[in-house]
Amino acid sequence: MAGSMILLTYAIYRSDPVFIMGQCSGLFIYIRNIMLIYKKKKVMTATPSNKFSLQKTVAE
């Protein structure tokens, strides 16, 4: 992500619209992926584990 930001800065410095659009789209995708990873981790820690309830129903 840092490399993409550096390339975006360079593209803005060169005033190259194609280069800028390419780096903006890549940076957007990287940020979205990181947000999805953190969202999944948050959901995984917030939900209780079902393995105990499954073992209890099997034992009954």
mmJSON file of the N, C-alpha and C atoms, coordinates in Angstrom:
{"data_MODEL":{"atom_site":{
"group_PDB":["ATOM","ATOM","ATOM","ATOM","ATOM","ATOM","ATOM","ATOM","ATOM","ATOM","ATOM","ATOM","ATOM","ATOM","ATOM","ATOM","ATOM","ATOM","ATOM","ATOM","ATOM","ATOM","ATOM","ATOM","ATOM","ATOM","ATOM","ATOM","ATOM","ATOM","ATOM","ATOM","ATOM","ATOM","ATOM","ATOM","ATOM","ATOM","ATOM","ATOM","ATOM","ATOM","ATOM","ATOM","ATOM","ATOM","ATOM","ATOM","ATOM","ATOM","ATOM","ATOM","ATOM","ATOM","ATOM","ATOM","ATOM","ATOM","ATOM","ATOM","ATOM","ATOM","ATOM","ATOM","ATOM","ATOM","ATOM","ATOM","ATOM","ATOM","ATOM","ATOM","ATOM","ATOM","ATOM","ATOM","ATOM","ATOM","ATOM","ATOM","ATOM","ATOM","ATOM","ATOM","ATOM","ATOM","ATOM","ATOM","ATOM","ATOM","ATOM","ATOM","ATOM","ATOM","ATOM","ATOM","ATOM","ATOM","ATOM","ATOM","ATOM","ATOM","ATOM","ATOM","ATOM","ATOM","ATOM","ATOM","ATOM","ATOM","ATOM","ATOM","ATOM","ATOM","ATOM","ATOM","ATOM","ATOM","ATOM","ATOM","ATOM","ATOM","ATOM","ATOM","ATOM","ATOM","ATOM","ATOM","ATOM","ATOM","ATOM","ATOM","ATOM","ATOM","ATOM","ATOM","ATOM","ATOM","ATOM","ATOM","ATOM","ATOM","ATOM","ATOM","ATOM","ATOM","ATOM","ATOM","ATOM","ATOM","ATOM","ATOM","ATOM","ATOM","ATOM","ATOM","ATOM","ATOM","ATOM","ATOM","ATOM","ATOM","ATOM","ATOM","ATOM","ATOM","ATOM","ATOM","ATOM","ATOM","ATOM","ATOM","ATOM","ATOM","ATOM","ATOM","ATOM","ATOM","ATOM","ATOM"],
"id":[1,2,3,4,5,6,7,8,9,10,11,12,13,14,15,16,17,18,19,20,21,22,23,24,25,26,27,28,29,30,31,32,33,34,35,36,37,38,39,40,41,42,43,44,45,46,47,48,49,50,51,52,53,54,55,56,57,58,59,60,61,62,63,64,65,66,67,68,69,70,71,72,73,74,75,76,77,78,79,80,81,82,83,84,85,86,87,88,89,90,91,92,93,94,95,96,97,98,99,100,101,102,103,104,105,106,107,108,109,110,111,112,113,114,115,116,117,118,119,120,121,122,123,124,125,126,127,128,129,130,131,132,133,134,135,136,137,138,139,140,141,142,143,144,145,146,147,148,149,150,151,152,153,154,155,156,157,158,159,160,161,162,163,164,165,166,167,168,169,170,171,172,173,174,175,176,177,178,179,180],
"type_symbol":["N","C","C","N","C","C","N","C","C","N","C","C","N","C","C","N","C","C","N","C","C","N","C","C","N","C","C","N","C","C","N","C","C","N","C","C","N","C","C","N","C","C","N","C","C","N","C","C","N","C","C","N","C","C","N","C","C","N","C","C","N","C","C","N","C","C","N","C","C","N","C","C","N","C","C","N","C","C","N","C","C","N","C","C","N","C","C","N","C","C","N","C","C","N","C","C","N","C","C","N","C","C","N","C","C","N","C","C","N","C","C","N","C","C","N","C","C","N","C","C","N","C","C","N","C","C","N","C","C","N","C","C","N","C","C","N","C","C","N","C","C","N","C","C","N","C","C","N","C","C","N","C","C","N","C","C","N","C","C","N","C","C","N","C","C","N","C","C","N","C","C","N","C","C","N","C","C","N","C","C"],
"label_atom_id":["N","CA","C","N","CA","C","N","CA","C","N","CA","C","N","CA","C","N","CA","C","N","CA","C","N","CA","C","N","CA","C","N","CA","C","N","CA","C","N","CA","C","N","CA","C","N","CA","C","N","CA","C","N","CA","C","N","CA","C","N","CA","C","N","CA","C","N","CA","C","N","CA","C","N","CA","C","N","CA","C","N","CA","C","N","CA","C","N","CA","C","N","CA","C","N","CA","C","N","CA","C","N","CA","C","N","CA","C","N","CA","C","N","CA","C","N","CA","C","N","CA","C","N","CA","C","N","CA","C","N","CA","C","N","CA","C","N","CA","C","N","CA","C","N","CA","C","N","CA","C","N","CA","C","N","CA","C","N","CA","C","N","CA","C","N","CA","C","N","CA","C","N","CA","C","N","CA","C","N","CA","C","N","CA","C","N","CA","C","N","CA","C","N","CA","C","N","CA","C","N","CA","C","N","CA","C","N","CA","C"],
"label_alt_id":[null,null,null,null,null,null,null,null,null,null,null,null,null,null,null,null,null,null,null,null,null,null,null,null,null,null,null,null,null,null,null,null,null,null,null,null,null,null,null,null,null,null,null,null,null,null,null,null,null,null,null,null,null,null,null,null,null,null,null,null,null,null,null,null,null,null,null,null,null,null,null,null,null,null,null,null,null,null,null,null,null,null,null,null,null,null,null,null,null,null,null,null,null,null,null,null,null,null,null,null,null,null,null,null,null,null,null,null,null,null,null,null,null,null,null,null,null,null,null,null,null,null,null,null,null,null,null,null,null,null,null,null,null,null,null,null,null,null,null,null,null,null,null,null,null,null,null,null,null,null,null,null,null,null,null,null,null,null,null,null,null,null,null,null,null,null,null,null,null,null,null,null,null,null,null,null,null,null,null,null],
"label_comp_id":["MET","MET","MET","ALA","ALA","ALA","GLY","GLY","GLY","SER","SER","SER","MET","MET","MET","ILE","ILE","ILE","LEU","LEU","LEU","LEU","LEU","LEU","THR","THR","THR","TYR","TYR","TYR","ALA","ALA","ALA","ILE","ILE","ILE","TYR","TYR","TYR","ARG","ARG","ARG","SER","SER","SER","ASP","ASP","ASP","PRO","PRO","PRO","VAL","VAL","VAL","PHE","PHE","PHE","ILE","ILE","ILE","MET","MET","MET","GLY","GLY","GLY","GLN","GLN","GLN","CYS","CYS","CYS","SER","SER","SER","GLY","GLY","GLY","LEU","LEU","LEU","PHE","PHE","PHE","ILE","ILE","ILE","TYR","TYR","TYR","ILE","ILE","ILE","ARG","ARG","ARG","ASN","ASN","ASN","ILE","ILE","ILE","MET","MET","MET","LEU","LEU","LEU","ILE","ILE","ILE","TYR","TYR","TYR","LYS","LYS","LYS","LYS","LYS","LYS","LYS","LYS","LYS","LYS","LYS","LYS","VAL","VAL","VAL","MET","MET","MET","THR","THR","THR","ALA","ALA","ALA","THR","THR","THR","PRO","PRO","PRO","SER","SER","SER","ASN","ASN","ASN","LYS","LYS","LYS","PHE","PHE","PHE","SER","SER","SER","LEU","LEU","LEU","GLN","GLN","GLN","LYS","LYS","LYS","THR","THR","THR","VAL","VAL","VAL","ALA","ALA","ALA","GLU","GLU","GLU"],
"label_asym_id":["A","A","A","A","A","A","A","A","A","A","A","A","A","A","A","A","A","A","A","A","A","A","A","A","A","A","A","A","A","A","A","A","A","A","A","A","A","A","A","A","A","A","A","A","A","A","A","A","A","A","A","A","A","A","A","A","A","A","A","A","A","A","A","A","A","A","A","A","A","A","A","A","A","A","A","A","A","A","A","A","A","A","A","A","A","A","A","A","A","A","A","A","A","A","A","A","A","A","A","A","A","A","A","A","A","A","A","A","A","A","A","A","A","A","A","A","A","A","A","A","A","A","A","A","A","A","A","A","A","A","A","A","A","A","A","A","A","A","A","A","A","A","A","A","A","A","A","A","A","A","A","A","A","A","A","A","A","A","A","A","A","A","A","A","A","A","A","A","A","A","A","A","A","A","A","A","A","A","A","A"],
"label_entity_id":["1","1","1","1","1","1","1","1","1","1","1","1","1","1","1","1","1","1","1","1","1","1","1","1","1","1","1","1","1","1","1","1","1","1","1","1","1","1","1","1","1","1","1","1","1","1","1","1","1","1","1","1","1","1","1","1","1","1","1","1","1","1","1","1","1","1","1","1","1","1","1","1","1","1","1","1","1","1","1","1","1","1","1","1","1","1","1","1","1","1","1","1","1","1","1","1","1","1","1","1","1","1","1","1","1","1","1","1","1","1","1","1","1","1","1","1","1","1","1","1","1","1","1","1","1","1","1","1","1","1","1","1","1","1","1","1","1","1","1","1","1","1","1","1","1","1","1","1","1","1","1","1","1","1","1","1","1","1","1","1","1","1","1","1","1","1","1","1","1","1","1","1","1","1","1","1","1","1","1","1"],
"label_seq_id":[1,1,1,2,2,2,3,3,3,4,4,4,5,5,5,6,6,6,7,7,7,8,8,8,9,9,9,10,10,10,11,11,11,12,12,12,13,13,13,14,14,14,15,15,15,16,16,16,17,17,17,18,18,18,19,19,19,20,20,20,21,21,21,22,22,22,23,23,23,24,24,24,25,25,25,26,26,26,27,27,27,28,28,28,29,29,29,30,30,30,31,31,31,32,32,32,33,33,33,34,34,34,35,35,35,36,36,36,37,37,37,38,38,38,39,39,39,40,40,40,41,41,41,42,42,42,43,43,43,44,44,44,45,45,45,46,46,46,47,47,47,48,48,48,49,49,49,50,50,50,51,51,51,52,52,52,53,53,53,54,54,54,55,55,55,56,56,56,57,57,57,58,58,58,59,59,59,60,60,60],
"pdbx_PDB_ins_code":[null,null,null,null,null,null,null,null,null,null,null,null,null,null,null,null,null,null,null,null,null,null,null,null,null,null,null,null,null,null,null,null,null,null,null,null,null,null,null,null,null,null,null,null,null,null,null,null,null,null,null,null,null,null,null,null,null,null,null,null,null,null,null,null,null,null,null,null,null,null,null,null,null,null,null,null,null,null,null,null,null,null,null,null,null,null,null,null,null,null,null,null,null,null,null,null,null,null,null,null,null,null,null,null,null,null,null,null,null,null,null,null,null,null,null,null,null,null,null,null,null,null,null,null,null,null,null,null,null,null,null,null,null,null,null,null,null,null,null,null,null,null,null,null,null,null,null,null,null,null,null,null,null,null,null,null,null,null,null,null,null,null,null,null,null,null,null,null,null,null,null,null,null,null,null,null,null,null,null,null],
"Cartn_x":[0.828,0.0,0.876,1.977,2.875,3.487,3.843,4.4,3.406,2.147,1.109,0.922,1.023,0.898,2.071,3.257,4.431,4.282,3.839,3.632,2.533,1.491,0.437,0.986,1.825,2.451,3.301,4.045,4.871,4.004,2.891,1.995,1.392,1.055,0.525,1.608,2.831,3.952,4.15,4.013,4.187,2.961,1.838,0.564,0.119,0.233,-0.145,-1.493,-2.574,-3.904,-4.103,-3.513,-3.663,-2.951,-1.764,-0.978,-1.696,-2.264,-2.992,-4.207,-4.987,-6.181,-5.811,-4.744,-4.301,-3.898,-3.165,-2.72,-3.866,-4.795,-5.954,-6.802,-7.02,-7.842,-7.141,-5.83,-5.09,-5.115,-4.914,-4.938,-6.317,-7.368,-8.735,-8.962,-8.476,-8.646,-7.885,-6.671,-5.885,-6.589,-7.104,-7.796,-9.061,-9.81,-11.026,-10.705,-9.652,-9.275,-8.891,-8.16,-7.77,-9.008,-9.959,-11.189,-11.981,-12.028,-12.745,-12.069,-10.742,-10.022,-10.324,-10.268,-10.555,-12.008,-12.92,-14.329,-14.547,-13.895,-14.031,-13.473,-12.325,-11.747,-12.667,-13.294,-14.195,-15.418,-15.96,-17.118,-16.734,-15.56,-15.12,-14.939,-14.462,-14.261,-15.564,-16.533,-17.782,-18.764,-18.712,-19.67,-19.147,-20.022,-19.581,-19.289,-18.457,-18.099,-19.244,-19.548,-20.639,-20.166,-18.897,-18.435,-18.935,-19.153,-19.661,-21.128,-21.899,-23.312,-23.487,-22.632,-22.725,-22.379,-21.387,-21.007,-22.122,-22.785,-23.85,-25.022,-25.399,-26.525,-26.184,-24.938,-24.543,-24.596,-24.2,-24.178,-25.586,-26.567,-27.934,-28.522],
"Cartn_y":[-1.182,0.0,1.251,1.202,2.358,2.595,1.517,1.649,2.256,1.876,2.433,3.928,4.308,5.736,6.535,5.962,6.644,6.802,5.727,5.823,6.822,6.895,7.879,9.294,9.515,10.822,11.179,10.208,10.431,10.703,9.991,10.211,11.609,12.075,13.434,14.451,14.184,15.07,15.176,14.059,14.045,14.546,14.686,15.122,14.199,12.908,11.902,11.31,11.671,11.238,9.714,9.039,7.589,6.92,7.379,6.858,7.118,8.306,8.672,7.768,7.561,6.718,5.267,4.779,3.42,3.245,4.194,4.1,4.343,5.22,5.449,4.192,3.511,2.301,1.208,1.06,0.068,0.378,1.632,2.041,1.823,2.109,1.872,0.394,-0.475,-1.918,-2.385,-1.898,-2.286,-1.877,-0.662,-0.163,-0.974,-1.284,-2.082,-3.47,-4.096,-5.427,-5.412,-4.402,-4.295,-4.089,-3.279,-3.076,-4.378,-5.168,-6.441,-7.424,-7.438,-8.322,-7.955,-6.661,-6.24,-6.489,-6.322,-6.574,-8.059,-8.931,-10.368,-10.745,-10.179,-10.464,-9.987,-8.837,-8.293,-9.191,-9.685,-10.569,-11.9,-12.411,-13.695,-13.62,-12.488,-12.36,-12.027,-11.436,-11.035,-12.191,-13.175,-14.272,-15.375,-15.965,-17.06,-18.318,-19.142,-20.386,-21.387,-22.087,-23.055,-24.471,-24.678,-26.045,-26.661,-25.865,-26.412,-26.797,-25.974,-26.302,-27.525,-27.707,-28.879,-30.136,-30.081,-31.245,-31.608,-30.62,-30.883,-31.571,-31.139,-31.749,-33.18,-33.427,-34.77,-35.701,-35.2,-36.011,-36.351,-35.511,-35.743,-36.799],
"Cartn_z":[0.0,0.0,0.0,0.743,0.773,-0.604,-1.278,-2.627,-3.597,-3.46,-4.311,-4.045,-2.771,-2.436,-3.003,-2.962,-3.512,-5.019,-5.692,-7.138,-7.487,-6.667,-6.902,-6.772,-5.785,-5.61,-6.829,-7.314,-8.505,-9.73,-9.858,-10.986,-10.944,-9.748,-9.606,-9.948,-9.528,-9.84,-11.358,-12.061,-13.518,-14.249,-13.577,-14.16,-15.298,-15.067,-16.06,-15.65,-16.353,-15.922,-15.96,-16.929,-17.01,-15.828,-15.531,-14.411,-13.092,-12.956,-11.735,-11.543,-12.599,-12.49,-12.165,-12.751,-12.466,-11.013,-10.48,-9.091,-8.111,-8.475,-7.589,-7.474,-8.587,-8.536,-7.728,-7.908,-7.128,-5.647,-5.294,-3.886,-3.278,-4.04,-3.576,-3.275,-4.143,-3.957,-2.716,-2.515,-1.337,-0.049,-0.014,1.18,1.436,0.373,0.53,1.08,0.565,1.042,2.518,2.933,4.341,5.219,4.752,5.518,5.633,4.566,4.608,5.564,5.589,6.5,7.947,8.284,9.656,10.03,9.066,9.336,9.636,8.889,9.121,10.489,10.861,12.173,13.284,13.097,14.104,14.268,13.172,13.224,13.865,13.534,14.079,15.594,16.107,17.551,18.273,17.591,18.229,18.365,17.469,17.539,18.445,19.247,20.122,19.306,19.84,19.169,19.303,18.228,18.243,18.55,18.747,18.924,20.235,21.272,22.521,22.393,21.701,21.543,20.651,19.661,18.8,19.583,20.443,21.233,22.21,22.755,23.717,23.03,21.819,21.128,20.685,20.354,19.963,21.174,22.358,23.559,24.044,23.78,24.237,23.39],
"occupancy":[1.0,1.0,1.0,1.0,1.0,1.0,1.0,1.0,1.0,1.0,1.0,1.0,1.0,1.0,1.0,1.0,1.0,1.0,1.0,1.0,1.0,1.0,1.0,1.0,1.0,1.0,1.0,1.0,1.0,1.0,1.0,1.0,1.0,1.0,1.0,1.0,1.0,1.0,1.0,1.0,1.0,1.0,1.0,1.0,1.0,1.0,1.0,1.0,1.0,1.0,1.0,1.0,1.0,1.0,1.0,1.0,1.0,1.0,1.0,1.0,1.0,1.0,1.0,1.0,1.0,1.0,1.0,1.0,1.0,1.0,1.0,1.0,1.0,1.0,1.0,1.0,1.0,1.0,1.0,1.0,1.0,1.0,1.0,1.0,1.0,1.0,1.0,1.0,1.0,1.0,1.0,1.0,1.0,1.0,1.0,1.0,1.0,1.0,1.0,1.0,1.0,1.0,1.0,1.0,1.0,1.0,1.0,1.0,1.0,1.0,1.0,1.0,1.0,1.0,1.0,1.0,1.0,1.0,1.0,1.0,1.0,1.0,1.0,1.0,1.0,1.0,1.0,1.0,1.0,1.0,1.0,1.0,1.0,1.0,1.0,1.0,1.0,1.0,1.0,1.0,1.0,1.0,1.0,1.0,1.0,1.0,1.0,1.0,1.0,1.0,1.0,1.0,1.0,1.0,1.0,1.0,1.0,1.0,1.0,1.0,1.0,1.0,1.0,1.0,1.0,1.0,1.0,1.0,1.0,1.0,1.0,1.0,1.0,1.0,1.0,1.0,1.0,1.0,1.0,1.0],
"B_iso_or_equiv":[0.0,0.0,0.0,0.0,0.0,0.0,0.0,0.0,0.0,0.0,0.0,0.0,0.0,0.0,0.0,0.0,0.0,0.0,0.0,0.0,0.0,0.0,0.0,0.0,0.0,0.0,0.0,0.0,0.0,0.0,0.0,0.0,0.0,0.0,0.0,0.0,0.0,0.0,0.0,0.0,0.0,0.0,0.0,0.0,0.0,0.0,0.0,0.0,0.0,0.0,0.0,0.0,0.0,0.0,0.0,0.0,0.0,0.0,0.0,0.0,0.0,0.0,0.0,0.0,0.0,0.0,0.0,0.0,0.0,0.0,0.0,0.0,0.0,0.0,0.0,0.0,0.0,0.0,0.0,0.0,0.0,0.0,0.0,0.0,0.0,0.0,0.0,0.0,0.0,0.0,0.0,0.0,0.0,0.0,0.0,0.0,0.0,0.0,0.0,0.0,0.0,0.0,0.0,0.0,0.0,0.0,0.0,0.0,0.0,0.0,0.0,0.0,0.0,0.0,0.0,0.0,0.0,0.0,0.0,0.0,0.0,0.0,0.0,0.0,0.0,0.0,0.0,0.0,0.0,0.0,0.0,0.0,0.0,0.0,0.0,0.0,0.0,0.0,0.0,0.0,0.0,0.0,0.0,0.0,0.0,0.0,0.0,0.0,0.0,0.0,0.0,0.0,0.0,0.0,0.0,0.0,0.0,0.0,0.0,0.0,0.0,0.0,0.0,0.0,0.0,0.0,0.0,0.0,0.0,0.0,0.0,0.0,0.0,0.0,0.0,0.0,0.0,0.0,0.0,0.0],
"pdbx_formal_charge":[null,null,null,null,null,null,null,null,null,null,null,null,null,null,null,null,null,null,null,null,null,null,null,null,null,null,null,null,null,null,null,null,null,null,null,null,null,null,null,null,null,null,null,null,null,null,null,null,null,null,null,null,null,null,null,null,null,null,null,null,null,null,null,null,null,null,null,null,null,null,null,null,null,null,null,null,null,null,null,null,null,null,null,null,null,null,null,null,null,null,null,null,null,null,null,null,null,null,null,null,null,null,null,null,null,null,null,null,null,null,null,null,null,null,null,null,null,null,null,null,null,null,null,null,null,null,null,null,null,null,null,null,null,null,null,null,null,null,null,null,null,null,null,null,null,null,null,null,null,null,null,null,null,null,null,null,null,null,null,null,null,null,null,null,null,null,null,null,null,null,null,null,null,null,null,null,null,null,null,null],
"auth_seq_id":[1,1,1,2,2,2,3,3,3,4,4,4,5,5,5,6,6,6,7,7,7,8,8,8,9,9,9,10,10,10,11,11,11,12,12,12,13,13,13,14,14,14,15,15,15,16,16,16,17,17,17,18,18,18,19,19,19,20,20,20,21,21,21,22,22,22,23,23,23,24,24,24,25,25,25,26,26,26,27,27,27,28,28,28,29,29,29,30,30,30,31,31,31,32,32,32,33,33,33,34,34,34,35,35,35,36,36,36,37,37,37,38,38,38,39,39,39,40,40,40,41,41,41,42,42,42,43,43,43,44,44,44,45,45,45,46,46,46,47,47,47,48,48,48,49,49,49,50,50,50,51,51,51,52,52,52,53,53,53,54,54,54,55,55,55,56,56,56,57,57,57,58,58,58,59,59,59,60,60,60],
"auth_comp_id":["MET","MET","MET","ALA","ALA","ALA","GLY","GLY","GLY","SER","SER","SER","MET","MET","MET","ILE","ILE","ILE","LEU","LEU","LEU","LEU","LEU","LEU","THR","THR","THR","TYR","TYR","TYR","ALA","ALA","ALA","ILE","ILE","ILE","TYR","TYR","TYR","ARG","ARG","ARG","SER","SER","SER","ASP","ASP","ASP","PRO","PRO","PRO","VAL","VAL","VAL","PHE","PHE","PHE","ILE","ILE","ILE","MET","MET","MET","GLY","GLY","GLY","GLN","GLN","GLN","CYS","CYS","CYS","SER","SER","SER","GLY","GLY","GLY","LEU","LEU","LEU","PHE","PHE","PHE","ILE","ILE","ILE","TYR","TYR","TYR","ILE","ILE","ILE","ARG","ARG","ARG","ASN","ASN","ASN","ILE","ILE","ILE","MET","MET","MET","LEU","LEU","LEU","ILE","ILE","ILE","TYR","TYR","TYR","LYS","LYS","LYS","LYS","LYS","LYS","LYS","LYS","LYS","LYS","LYS","LYS","VAL","VAL","VAL","MET","MET","MET","THR","THR","THR","ALA","ALA","ALA","THR","THR","THR","PRO","PRO","PRO","SER","SER","SER","ASN","ASN","ASN","LYS","LYS","LYS","PHE","PHE","PHE","SER","SER","SER","LEU","LEU","LEU","GLN","GLN","GLN","LYS","LYS","LYS","THR","THR","THR","VAL","VAL","VAL","ALA","ALA","ALA","GLU","GLU","GLU"],
"auth_asym_id":["A","A","A","A","A","A","A","A","A","A","A","A","A","A","A","A","A","A","A","A","A","A","A","A","A","A","A","A","A","A","A","A","A","A","A","A","A","A","A","A","A","A","A","A","A","A","A","A","A","A","A","A","A","A","A","A","A","A","A","A","A","A","A","A","A","A","A","A","A","A","A","A","A","A","A","A","A","A","A","A","A","A","A","A","A","A","A","A","A","A","A","A","A","A","A","A","A","A","A","A","A","A","A","A","A","A","A","A","A","A","A","A","A","A","A","A","A","A","A","A","A","A","A","A","A","A","A","A","A","A","A","A","A","A","A","A","A","A","A","A","A","A","A","A","A","A","A","A","A","A","A","A","A","A","A","A","A","A","A","A","A","A","A","A","A","A","A","A","A","A","A","A","A","A","A","A","A","A","A","A"],
"auth_atom_id":["N","CA","C","N","CA","C","N","CA","C","N","CA","C","N","CA","C","N","CA","C","N","CA","C","N","CA","C","N","CA","C","N","CA","C","N","CA","C","N","CA","C","N","CA","C","N","CA","C","N","CA","C","N","CA","C","N","CA","C","N","CA","C","N","CA","C","N","CA","C","N","CA","C","N","CA","C","N","CA","C","N","CA","C","N","CA","C","N","CA","C","N","CA","C","N","CA","C","N","CA","C","N","CA","C","N","CA","C","N","CA","C","N","CA","C","N","CA","C","N","CA","C","N","CA","C","N","CA","C","N","CA","C","N","CA","C","N","CA","C","N","CA","C","N","CA","C","N","CA","C","N","CA","C","N","CA","C","N","CA","C","N","CA","C","N","CA","C","N","CA","C","N","CA","C","N","CA","C","N","CA","C","N","CA","C","N","CA","C","N","CA","C","N","CA","C","N","CA","C","N","CA","C","N","CA","C","N","CA","C"],
"pdbx_PDB_model_num":[1,1,1,1,1,1,1,1,1,1,1,1,1,1,1,1,1,1,1,1,1,1,1,1,1,1,1,1,1,1,1,1,1,1,1,1,1,1,1,1,1,1,1,1,1,1,1,1,1,1,1,1,1,1,1,1,1,1,1,1,1,1,1,1,1,1,1,1,1,1,1,1,1,1,1,1,1,1,1,1,1,1,1,1,1,1,1,1,1,1,1,1,1,1,1,1,1,1,1,1,1,1,1,1,1,1,1,1,1,1,1,1,1,1,1,1,1,1,1,1,1,1,1,1,1,1,1,1,1,1,1,1,1,1,1,1,1,1,1,1,1,1,1,1,1,1,1,1,1,1,1,1,1,1,1,1,1,1,1,1,1,1,1,1,1,1,1,1,1,1,1,1,1,1,1,1,1,1,1,1]
}}}
